[in-house]
Amino acid sequence: MPQIAQIGEIYASQLFWLLVFFGAILVVIGYGMLPKIQSTVDARDAKIAADLKAAEGARATADALEDEYRAAMDKSRAEAAKLAAEAKASAAKATEKSVAKADKALAAKIDKATAKVAEARAAALAEIETIAAEAAQSVASRVAGIEIEADAARAAVKKELAHG
């Protein structure tokens, strides 16, 4: 076969051109394009690392701000609770004073009313004694036909009212 006989001649020529093209590809890609690509990748990696570092710093700043905010809110809440407690205590004291004042006024009115009731009772008892003494004199004079003095009748009525 003649095709097989030509392999030796063609084989050397093909190997030569293979080495030429691979060498050209190595020079163009390996020494021309690869350093540019590698520098772009390195720049991108550096940019990502810088961005991550900046983001981490921003996160730390945000965390610090959040902690300050929470501390300020806690302080404000505590102050508001303190003010509310003070207002509550002040209102309770004012209410106590008002109630004490009203109690004093009511106690004075009750004392006056009690005194009036005691006076009315004493007057009513005196009136009852007088009427009872007059009735006793009248009954004694009509029934027994004896005359009793007013002072004796009042003394007898007082004695009976005292013993019930």
C-alpha positions in Angstrom: 0.0 0.0 0.0 1.4 3.2 -1.0 -0.4 5.3 1.7 1.4 3.5 4.4 4.8 4.0 2.6 4.2 7.8 2.7 3.7 8.0 6.5 7.4 8.4 7.2 7.7 11.4 4.9 4.5 13.0 6.0 5.0 12.2 9.7 8.2 14.4 10.0 6.5 17.3 8.2 3.4 17.1 10.4 5.5 16.9 13.6 7.4 20.0 12.5 4.2 22.0 11.8 2.7 20.7 15.1 5.7 22.0 17.0 5.5 25.3 15.1 1.8 25.9 15.9 2.1 24.8 19.5 5.1 27.0 19.9 3.2 29.9 18.4 0.2 29.2 20.6 2.5 29.0 23.6 4.1 32.3 22.8 0.9 34.2 22.0 -1.3 32.8 24.8 1.3 31.9 27.4 3.4 35.0 27.2 1.0 37.5 25.7 -2.5 36.8 27.0 -2.0 34.9 30.2 -0.1 37.6 32.1 -2.9 40.1 31.2 -5.6 37.6 32.3 -3.7 36.8 35.4 -3.2 40.5 36.3 -7.0 41.0 35.8 -7.8 38.1 38.0 -5.4 39.3 40.7 -6.9 42.8 40.5 -10.3 41.3 40.8 -9.3 39.3 43.8 -7.7 42.3 45.4 -10.8 44.4 44.7 -13.0 41.6 46.3 -10.8 41.4 49.3 -10.8 45.2 49.7 -14.6 45.2 49.4 -15.0 42.4 51.9 -12.7 44.3 54.3 -14.7 47.5 53.8 -18.0 45.6 54.3 -16.6 44.0 57.5 -15.6 47.5 58.8 -19.0 48.9 57.9 -20.7 46.0 59.6 -18.6 46.6 62.8 -19.5 50.3 62.6 -23.2 49.4 62.2 -23.0 47.0 65.1 -21.4 49.7 67.3 -24.1 52.2 66.2 -26.8 49.6 67.0 -25.3 49.0 70.4 -25.3 52.7 71.1 -28.9 53.0 69.9 -30.0 50.2 72.1 -28.2 51.7 75.1 -29.8 55.1 74.4 -33.2 53.5 74.1 -32.7 51.5 77.3 -31.7 54.7 79.1 -34.7 56.6 77.7 -37.0 53.8 78.7 -35.6 53.8 82.2 -35.9 57.6 82.4 -39.5 57.4 81.2 -40.3 54.7 83.7 -38.7 56.9 86.5 -40.7 59.9 85.4 -43.9 57.9 85.3 -43.2 56.6 88.8 -42.6 60.1 90.0 -45.8 61.4 88.4 -47.7 58.5 89.9 -46.3 59.2 93.4 -47.0 62.9 93.0 -50.6 62.1 91.9 -51.0 59.7 94.9 -49.7 62.4 97.3 -52.1 65.0 95.8 -54.9 62.5 96.1 -54.0 61.7 99.7 -54.0 65.4 100.5 -57.4 65.9 98.8 -58.8 62.9 100.7 -57.4 64.1 104.0 -58.9 67.5 103.4 -62.2 66.1 102.5 -62.1 63.8 105.6 -61.4 66.7 107.8 -64.3 68.6 106.3 -66.6 65.6 106.7 -65.4 65.0 110.2 -66.3 68.6 111.1 -69.7 68.3 109.5 -70.3 65.0 111.3 -69.2 66.6 114.6 -71.6 69.4 114.1 -74.4 67.1 113.1 -73.7 64.9 116.1 -73.8 67.9 118.4 -77.2 69.0 116.8 -78.6 65.5 117.3 -77.4 65.4 120.9 -79.0 68.8 121.5 -82.2 67.7 119.8 -82.2 64.5 121.8 -81.6 66.4 125.1 -84.4 68.8 124.2 -86.7 66.0 123.2 -86.0 64.2 126.5 -86.6 67.4 128.4 -89.9 67.9 126.6 -90.8 64.2 127.2 -90.0 64.7 130.9 -92.1 67.8 131.1 -95.0 66.2 129.2 -94.8 63.0 131.3 -94.6 65.0 134.5 -97.7 67.0 133.5 -99.5 63.8 132.5 -98.6 62.2 135.8 -99.9 65.2 137.7 -103.1 65.2 135.7 -103.7 61.4 136.1 -102.9 61.6 139.8 -105.4 64.5 140.3 -108.1 62.8 138.3 -107.7 59.2 139.4 -106.6 59.6 143.0 -107.8 63.1 143.6 -104.4 64.2 145.0 -102.4 67.2 143.9 -98.7 66.5 143.2 -96.2 69.3 142.9 -94.5 69.8 139.5 -91.0 69.3 141.0 -92.0 66.0 142.6 -93.7 64.8 139.4 -90.5 65.6 137.3 -88.3 63.8 139.8 -90.5 60.7 139.7 -90.5 60.8 135.9 -86.7 61.2 135.7 -86.3 58.3 138.1 -88.5 56.1 135.9 -86.8 57.2 132.7 -83.4 56.6 134.2 -84.3 53.0 135.1 -86.0 52.3 131.8 
